[in-house]
Amino acid sequence: MSGGFKVAEVANSKNDEFYTPAYAITPLLRHLPPPYVDKPVSIWCPFDTEDSLFVKIFRLFGYQVTATHISGGFDFFKTEPLACDYIISNPPYSLKGDVLERLFSLGVPFAMLVGVVGLFESQRRFEMFRSHDFEIMYFNRRVAYFKDYQEQAPSLNPPFSSVYVCRGVLPQQIVFEEIAKR
Ligand SMILES: C[S@@+](CC[C@H](N)C(=O)[O-])C[C@H]1O[C@@H](n2cnc3c(N)ncnc32)[C@H](O)[C@@H]1O
């Protein structure tokens, strides 16, 4: 893995511990194949503990979910990727370029919720996006993340929009979804 993105984004790493509300996760359900007993669908959430709402919601809807997180010794960049049908999460903001680069190289369909600010900036990202097929899910509202899984009180209303960068998930290159914030 190259470290180019990391160096540029390390200053933002204090913002990595923000968690995703349910309303920003459920729009993905419209675009995933339904899981059946004889045809299960597996999802790896590589930046998630068992508390993550990605994990809880996908399990609730019958998906086979494996959650891994750096706190359990599973560094996304240093460990073997799990076999799965989809890789879905909200990655650490300070590492989003490196995360997307690795995901494109793995070739497994993925959806990653990231801030749009700076997403396409830098020659390196320009090259990364230009050389891969990808899709974007764009929301009508900004996602307000939270800091505590118990309270789920929105503690950050970012001055930027969040989008899902996907590969092999959405039916067209850009999909607009309305979210109802609660
Ligand atoms: C923006 S938070 C989102 C957490 C969860 N996906 C959610 O949306 O609720 C990103 C998480 O990735 C974890 N993390 C940071 N670096 C990681 C790495 N190299 N491998 C796995 N997890 C990492 C952080 O500790 C943080 O909890």
The ligand as a Tripos MOL2 file, in Angstrom:
@<TRIPOS>MOLECULE
LIG
   27    29     1     0     0
SMALL
NO_CHARGES

@<TRIPOS>ATOM
      1 C1        -15.4620    7.0890   10.9150 C.3       1 LIG1
      2 S1        -15.3850    5.7410   12.0660 S.3       1 LIG1
      3 C2        -16.8290    4.8470   11.5790 C.3       1 LIG1
      4 C3        -17.1100    3.6380   12.4070 C.3       1 LIG1
      5 C4        -18.2770    2.7890   11.8750 C.3       1 LIG1
      6 N1        -17.9360    2.2970   10.5560 N.3       1 LIG1
      7 C5        -19.5480    3.6030   11.8140 C.2       1 LIG1
      8 O1        -19.8400    4.1350   10.7360 O.co2     1 LIG1
      9 O2        -20.2670    3.7190   12.8140 O.co2     1 LIG1
     10 C6        -14.0230    4.7730   11.4110 C.3       1 LIG1
     11 C7        -13.5190    3.7040   12.3830 C.3       1 LIG1
     12 O3        -12.4180    3.0010   11.7820 O.3       1 LIG1
     13 C8        -11.4680    2.6880   12.8060 C.3       1 LIG1
     14 N2        -10.1510    2.4940   12.1590 N.ar      1 LIG1
     15 C9         -9.1610    3.4190   11.9780 C.ar      1 LIG1
     16 N3         -8.1300    2.8850   11.3010 N.ar      1 LIG1
     17 C10        -8.4730    1.5990   11.0480 C.ar      1 LIG1
     18 C11        -7.8010    0.5160   10.3810 C.ar      1 LIG1
     19 N4         -6.5830    0.6960    9.8330 N.pl3     1 LIG1
     20 N5         -8.4240   -0.6920   10.3000 N.ar      1 LIG1
     21 C12        -9.6560   -0.8680   10.8460 C.ar      1 LIG1
     22 N6        -10.3350    0.1150   11.5110 N.ar      1 LIG1
     23 C13        -9.7430    1.3280   11.5940 C.ar      1 LIG1
     24 C14       -11.5300    3.9030   13.7190 C.3       1 LIG1
     25 O4        -11.0380    3.5790   15.0130 O.3       1 LIG1
     26 C15       -13.0230    4.2380   13.7020 C.3       1 LIG1
     27 O5        -13.7130    3.6160   14.7650 O.3       1 LIG1
@<TRIPOS>BOND
     1     1     2 1
     2     2     3 1
     3     2    10 1
     4     3     4 1
     5     4     5 1
     6     5     6 1
     7     5     7 1
     8     7     8 2
     9     7     9 1
    10    10    11 1
    11    11    12 1
    12    11    26 1
    13    12    13 1
    14    13    14 1
    15    13    24 1
    16    14    15 ar
    17    14    23 ar
    18    15    16 ar
    19    16    17 ar
    20    17    18 ar
    21    17    23 ar
    22    18    19 1
    23    18    20 ar
    24    20    21 ar
    25    21    22 ar
    26    22    23 ar
    27    24    25 1
    28    24    26 1
    29    26    27 1
@<TRIPOS>SUBSTRUCTURE
     1 LIG1         1 GROUP 0 **** ****
